[in-house]
Amino acid sequence: MIHKLGLNKTNQACLLIALSAVLYGFMGYLGTYMLNDNMSIPCMLFWRFAVAAMWMMIFVIKDIITQEKITLNPQVLILMFLLSAAGYSGSSGFYFVSSQSIGTGLAMVIFFSYPIAIALYSWLVHRHSMSIQTLLTLLLMFAGLILLHDFSGHSLSLNGLLMGILSALSYALYIVGSKKFANIDMNSNLLTMIVCFGSACLFLILSLTTHSFSLPQSIGSWLSLLALGIFVTAAPIQLMLNGLKQVSATRASIISVLEPLITVIVGIILLNESVTTLQFIGGFLILSSAIFVQFQKI
């Protein structure tokens, strides 16, 4: 469907990443519903990734049946498994720990500073030039994040701040690593399944070792779990991996910062939350940074 819009490959990829961010924006709403059903964070995250892995397995089996051959690279699959466990799972776990200590607002701002880490990595390791326009875009994005979230009601905690920084670095690691693997000619459904499976394994271990494993207790929780696993996890991961085939990790990370803006919009529509003038300005700045990055060579 996206191919019919007449966009070039780069713009198509940016649209895929933006759609990934939109779907991720429902994470807070569905995740909170699950946690309110007396489910622990590790257990909720296990079910999230387990459902996503099983959903993607259906498409992998379909691809095996309908295609003559799917390229298998055991080394890439193992590395992607480890990357998802260290990067993707780490970012989720560290973020939730940070948010419990310093509040969701500040934890979210620290987490979504990962585009800065990716830009610095590209500059220091790959010697990619960082233009004034790119720096201004990053600053615009960060200013928008600060204005978008309410920091009241929580005191600062060194441990919470460190967990927030680790969440950002973990996700930056995942994006940079995924960019490398996305350039390899492998089935995207298979890669997405591996990411979800690796994350599910880690959180299953955590939920069992903390004796917090449980089953969803209501039909509403099961429905939220299916939506969380399929539409808010599997689909966004696949969209991001496909988008990374055509654009840089820095560009992808800036576009994906649309996610907290979508989270706020979801809260307004579904939870009847109010929005302040500063939050409106913050959302405008984030949206502007995502638009400006389309005109930059990064």
C-alpha positions, 0 to 999 in steps of 0.5 A: 500500500505504501508503495502506491503513494509514489514516494521514493525509498527513503520517504517510504522508509521514514513513513514506516518508522513513523508508523512504528512510532504511532503504534508504540504510542499505545504502549502506555495505555495497554501496559498500564491496563495489564499492570492494573490487573495485578501483573508484575512488570517482568511478567507483563513484558514476558507475555507481551513479547511471547505473544509477539513471537508467536504471532510472527511465527505464523508469518515465518511458517507461511513464508517457509511454505510459500517461498522456495527458500528462506536465507538462514544465517545462524551467526546473525540469528544468534547475534540478533537474539543476544542484541534483543535480550541486551538492547531491546529488553534492557531498554524496557526493563531499565525504563520501568525501574527508572520510572518507578524511582523518578517518575514517568515524565523524567524517565521518558525524557532521559530514555528518548535522548537515545538519538543523541547517543546514536548521533554521537556514536556515528560521529565518533565511530563512523566519522559521520559529519554532524552538521549544525542543522542536525545539532539544532534538530536534536536540541529541538527534539530534546526541548520538545520532550522536556516540555511534553512531560510533567516532572512534578510529584517525584524527587530526583534519585541517582539510581533512577537517573542511572537506570534512565541513562541505561535505558537510553543506551540500551535502546541506542545499542539495539537501533545501531545493531538492528541497522547493521542486521537490517542491511543483511538479506534476511527475512524480516519476519524471521528477524522480528520473531527472533527479537521478540523471542529473545526478549520473551526469554529474558523476561520469563527468567526474571518473572520466574526468579522473582516469583511473579509469574502469573496468567492474565486474570480477565478477558479484558486483560487477554484482549489487551495482551493480544493488542500489546503483543501484535499491534504494539510490539510485533508490528512496530519492530517489523516496521522499524527493521524494514525502515532501517534498510533505507535510512540511517540509525540517526534519522530513524531514531529522531523520527521514532521520538514521535512515540511520546507525542502519540502517547500523550494524544492517546491519553487525551483521547482514551483517558480524558487527560488534559494537555497544558500549553507547554505540552502543546508547544512540546508536541509541536517541537517534536513534530517539527524535529521529525519533519526537519530531519527529512531535509537533512543528509544524515 
